[in-house]
Amino acid sequence: MDRILMVMQTVEYADAEAALLSAKENAFFPEALSYGLVLTQEPDADAHAAMNALGLTQFICPGDDPWRAAPLLWQGEGYILLAHPAMRFSRGWDKEILRALRACPMGQLLKNVLTGYLPVREDPLGTVCPVAADGFTDAGALTFHHGTPLRYAASPVRGPFLHPDFCFAPAGFFRMAAEGEGPLFLRAFRGGWDLYTLHKPLIELLWATEVAPETALADDPSLADFSALYGVDIPGRLLSPHARRGMHSEDMTFSIKVPLQVKAAEKVRQWQLQGSKVTPLCVTAVTGDAEDEKLRWLQQLVNLRHMAILVYADAQNLRAVSQIHPNVLEYKSRYGMELRVDAPEVITRLSKSAILGVARDKFLTHSHYVWIDPDCIRYPVYDRAALDWDAICTDRIVMAMVNGMPDTTMFAVPDHLVLSLARELEGRCLTILGQRGQLPAENELWEIVIRENPDWFQLVALPVRRQLFTQIAELRH
């Protein structure tokens, strides 16, 4: 029986108790768990009693760094879980997380680590995501975001970065990390440890935990080798596509296995949805310098069996798009808003509703016109997935709101509002251009139109961008 030490930082024991009890009550071998707390406030008598009832529990107080504290709390356990008070555990999580760690490719010293962004409970995808590079602060620190969700992943997926609030590894990794300096991902790299994203959502979060920006010194001896492997040029502030997706592989793919029960459920669901009377046409556009990465996501999109999609592609992308999808038309600049500004890419981004209007004029038989960015669905989707279009094809414009901001990566417009929406957005854009001498940001423009025409819109609050598709696909099987 493998022993696991859970290390958690909180202000006081009461903050950690629910997560610790969830871990214990759902563990396959609860007697193999021990607990180490890094506290700000000294526990009182009630807290001491609760810790004694929990099991083998130690604490450090005051403490502010669980990574430095982990070796001090270690009592011979083979593995350590760096945990967080927001965590809630699934049944048998301890057995499964050990199985996942052993599913990573085995080096001579078994130097593998599990990490990643765990799903927030209300996240409709419910999948773990790699920690991915997002950009740089003004001071040059590397920032992070959710990478490609590991939906249907057959095993853990190797990546470059580590989440400081979720990490599971042999105890030796934490001893090495506690003695090192610099960002945690570079400490792991220097020590020869390979980071993997957990592929199963064995743990959920009640609230999101973010990864703070990390600063790496330009003279760090390991930085050059790390940059060469992952395409992360910190001094030059350049990021490779696979670093931005949190992947080790440059082709950004991973082994996928769609469960048989999912395939069976999708067949039943498609039969159940046959009575729908909505007939949506999905529309997207590929213009400018389209990266291979975007075209790969477009390939997945157009392969979906139950989605009618029209792709507009400008002259430089027309041939490439035609090779992966037959329903493609050449995009002309006149299809966008008529703005006297030399900024074609910006105009195209502001002109999504105008492009829907062009599609409607050409194909008049559809009940709804759905804009979807070519790279909107950035997670694996079963190509025969049944799609419940009634969920977003209503008598109003359905759009997601993320942190109070419009998510324009996908939205559905009923036929009778397509032209009105296009005219309203263009009119507001012209007004702002006349007042400021420059174009508005896309979010600002949509916010104005939503505020001025609330009866047009049905807004769906979602935790992450590019997730409106989850409203039509049965994602949790």
N, C-alpha and C positions, 0 to 999 in steps of 0.2 A: 504494500500500500504506500503510495507516494504522498508524502506530507507537503502541504502548501501553507506558506505564511502569507496572510493578507496584510498589506501595509496601507494605511489610510491616514491622511492628514485632515484634521477638523479643528474647529475652535474648542469644542467640548465633546465628551463622549456621546451625549444625547443626539448630536448631529449625525453621528456615524451609526447609531444603533439599528435603524431600520435596514440599512444596507447590509450590515453584518449579520443580522438575523435572517435576511433574505438569502444570503450566501449559505448560512448554516442549515436552514430549513430545507433548502433545495439541493444540497450537496448529496451525492451518492455515498460518499464516505465522510460524513460530518466530523467523525472523530479524528480524521486526518488533517483538519484545519486548525491553524493557530492564528492569532491576531496580534498585530503591532500597530499602535496608534501614535500619531505625532500630534500632540495637543497644544493649544495655546493657553487654555485655562486648566488649572489643577482640578482633577475630579473630586467631587464631594463623596460623602458616604454612600449615597444612593448609586452614584456612578460606579464606585468600587464594587458594590454588591452586584450590579448588573453585569460588570465585566467578569466577575467570578462565576456568575451563572452562565455566561456565554461559553466559557471554556478557557483554554490556555491563552491569556491575554497579557501583553506587556504594553507599557506606554512610555513615551518620552515627553516631558513637559518642563520648560517651554521648548517647542521645536517648530521649525518653519520650512524644513526641506526633507520630504519623505525619501528622496533619493539618497541623501547622505545618511539618513537614519536607518535605512533598511538593513545594512550589515550589523548595526548595533542591536537591532531587534531580533536578529536571526538566531535560532536555537537548533540548528542542524537540519532544518527543512530542506528538501531537495529542490523546491521551486518557490518562487515568490510571485505574488500577484500585487502589482501596484494598483490600488483600487481607489474609488471615489464615492462620496456619500450619495450621489445621484443614481448609483447602480442598483438594478434589481435583477435577480438571477433566475435562469430557467432551470427546470428540473434536470438533475444530473449534470449540471454545468461543469463540475470539477473533473468528472470522468471524460467528458467531451473535449474540454480544453486541453487536457493532456494528450488525448488522441489527435487533436488538431496540431499540436506542437510536434508530435512524432510523425505527422504526415508531411512536414516540411522536408525538403531534400536533406539528407543527413551527411554532414561533413565528418571528418575524423573525430572532432571534439564535440559534435552535436551542438554547435554554437548558433542556435536559432532562437529568435525572439518573436513573440506574437504581440501585435499592437493594432492601432487603427482608430478611426472615429466610430464609436459604437452608436447604434441607432437610438434616437429619441423615441419614446413610446408612441407618440402620435404620428411619427414619420410613416407615410403610407407604403414606402418601399420596405422598411424594416430590415435593411441590410447594413453590414459593416462597410465602411469606405476607407480606402488608404488615406494616409496623411499626404497631401500633395502640395507642391509649391504653388503659390498664388502670385507673388510679386515681391516688391521691395518697398520699404518705407523710405522716407526722404533721407534718413540717416544710413540707409544701406542694409538694414536688417531684413532678413528673409521672412516673408509672411506665408501663411498656410491656409488651405481650405480643404473641403471634402474632395477626394479624387473619385475615380470611377467606382460606383457601387458594385460590390462583388456578388451580384445576384446570380444564382445558379453556379457559382464557382465550385469546382470539384475538390479543391484543396486550398490551403493558404497561398497567398500571392505575394511574391517578394517585392519590396519597395524601398525607397531611400530614407524615409523619415519615420520618426517615432512620436507617439502621442504621450505626453508626460503624465496624463491622468489614467492611462490604461496600458499596462505592460505586463506580460506574463512570460517568464523565462526561468531557466535554471538559476539557482542562487548565485552562482559565480558571475553571472552578468551584472548583478546589482553591486557586487563587491568591486568589479572593474569600473562601473559607472560612477560609484561614489568616490573613487580615487582620482578620476579624470577631471579635466577642465574643458570648457567650451561647450557648444551645443551637444545635446544628448545624442543626436544622430551621428555626429562626428566621433564622439567617444565610442559608440558602438562600432563604427567603421574602423577606427584605429585599432580596436581590440579584436578585429576579425569576426565580429558577430554579424549575422545576416538577419535583417528585419523582415518580417512577414506580416501581412494583414490577415487577421482572423477571418475565415470565410463563412462562419456560421454566427448568427446573432444570438449567442448563448447568454449575453448580458444586454439588457436595455437600460436606457437612462431616463430618469424623470425630467431632467432638463439638460440642455446641451452644455458640453464642456469644450472650450476652444483651446487652440494651441497658440501661445504667445509668440510674437516675432523672435527670431534667433539671430544673434550677431556672431559671425565667424571671422576671426582675424585672418587677414590676407596672408600672413606669414605662417599660418598653421601648416605644418608639414604634410598633413593628410588631405588638405583641401584640394590640391591639384589632382590627386588620384581619384578622389570622390567626384570632382567635377568631370573628369574624363569618363567615368563610368555612368554617371547619371545626367550629364549635360546641364549642370548647375554652375554657371559662371557667376559667383557672387561678386567679385570685384567688377566684372563687366556688366552685371545686372541682366544676365541673359538666362533664359530657362528653356529647356528642351520640351517638346510635347509630352514625352513620357514622364518627365519630372512634374509637369503640370497635372498629370493624371495619377501621380503616385505610383508609377510602375517602374520595375527594373528593366523589363523588356521594351526595346525601342518600338516594336510593332504594337505595343499596348494591348496585347491579347492575353487571355488566360483560359485554361481548360474549363469548359462548361459542361454540365450534365443536368439536363432538364428532367426532373423526376417524372416517373410514369404517372403518378397520381395527378400531376399538373396537366399532363397531356390529356388524360381522361377527363379531368374537370373542364378543360377548355372546350372539348367536344360537346359536353353536356351544355355548357354555357352558351355556345354558339347556337345550339338548337333552341334554347330558351329565349334568345334575343331575336329570333327570326321575325317576330311580329312588329318590330320597330318600323315606323313610317318615315323617319328622318333619313335624308340622303345627303350626307355631307361630302364636300370636296375639299380635301386638304391641299394647301398651296404653300410652296416655299420658293426660295430664290437662292442661286449660287452665283455670286458676282465677285469681281475683284480677284485678289490673290487668295484663292481658296486653298487651304492647306490640305495635305493628304489626310490628316486626321479628320477634318470636317467631312471629306468625301467618304471616309470609312463609316462614320456615323450615318451619313445619308444612305449608304448602301443598306444598313440595317433597317432604316426607316422605310425605304421603298420595297424591302423584301416582305413586309408585313402583309399577310394574305387578305386581311379584312379592312384595308384602308385604301381608298381611292385617292391618289396623290398626283398633283400636277407640279412639275418643277420648271421654273424659269431659270435659264442659265445665260449669262452674257457670252459674247463671241469667244472669249478666251477660255471659257469653261464648258462650252456647249458640247464639244466632242467627248470630253472626259465624262460628263454626266450622261450623255447618250449611251455610253458603253455599259452603264449600270441601270438605266431606267428608260423605257421606251417613250413614256408620256412626258416629253420635255419640249419646251418651246423657247425660242430665243428671246432673251430679255432686252427690251429697248429702253433707253433712258427716259423716253416720253411716258413710260408706264408709271413712273414715280411722280412725286409732287413737282409742280412747276415752280421751282425756286431759282432765282437768278444768283446762284452761288456755285462756285467751282469746288464742290465737295461731294463727288458722286457716291462714295461709300456711306457718308453720313446721310445723304438724301435717301439712299436706298433703305437704310435702317429706319428712317422716319416714315417711309412710304409703304409699310406693310399693308395698311388698310387700302391704300390706293391700288396696290397690286392685286388684292382681293377683288377690288372693283373691276379691274381688267379681266380677271378670270371669270367673274360673274357675267360680264358682257359677252364672253365667248362661249360659256357653258351655262345656259340659263335654267337647267332642269334640276338644280340642286336646292335642297331646303336650307342648307347652311354652308358657309364658306369658312374654313378653319385655317388660320395661319399657323404654321409650325416651322421653327428654325430648322435648317437642315441637320444641325447637330444637337437638337433639343433633347433627344432621348439618349442620354449618356450612360446607359446601363443595359445589360443583356435583356432582350425581350424574346420570348418564344414566338417564332415567326407565324405560328397558327393561332396566336392568342385571339380570343373573342373580345370584341370591343363594344362596350355599351355606350353608343353615341348619345343616347337619350340623356345621359348624365350631364353633358355639357351643351347639347344642342337644344336650347330652349327658345322662348320668345324674346330673350334678351342676350346681350353680349356677355359671354362667360369668360372671365379672366381671373388668374390667380393673383393674390396679393401676398408678398413675402416681406415680413417686417414693415408692413404698412406701405410698401412700394409696389407699383404695378409690375407684374412679370409678363413682358411682351414676347417671351419665347414661344408661347402658344396661346391662342385665344380663338373662340368660336363666335361667329356673327351670323344671326339669322338673315335670310335673304332680304327681308324688307328694311334692314338697317345698314346693309353694306355700303350703299352710296352715301347715305347720310353721315355715317361715321367717317368715310373718306373725306367728304367735304368739310366736316367740322375740324378734323385734324389739320387739314391743309390750311383752312382759314386761320386757325389759331397760330399755326406755324408762321404764316405770312405776317400776322400782326406782331408777333415777337421779333421776327427778323427786321421788320420796319422800325420797331422801337429801339432795339439794341444793336442792330447792324450785324447780328450773328444768329445762328440757328440755336434753338433750345436743345437741351438734352432730351433724349427719348422719354425717360421717366417723367420729367417735368411736363412735357407736352401731354402725355397721357393723363397725368394727375389733374391737369386743368380741365381736360375734356370730361373726365369722370366726375369731377366736382360740379361742373356746369350742367351735366346731363345724367344725374344719378338714376333716373328711371330707365335708362338704356342698359344698365349694367347689373350683372349678377356676379359678385366678387367672392372668390373662394380663398380663404386664408390657408396657406400652406407654409411649412417650415423652411423649405429650400426651393430655390429657383429650379425651373425645368421639371416641375412635377405635376402639372395639370393633366398630363397623360395618365397619371395614376388614377384619376377619377373615372376613366373609361375602361381601364384594364384591371382585372381581378388579380392583385399582386400578392396578397397573402393567402397562400393555399395551405 
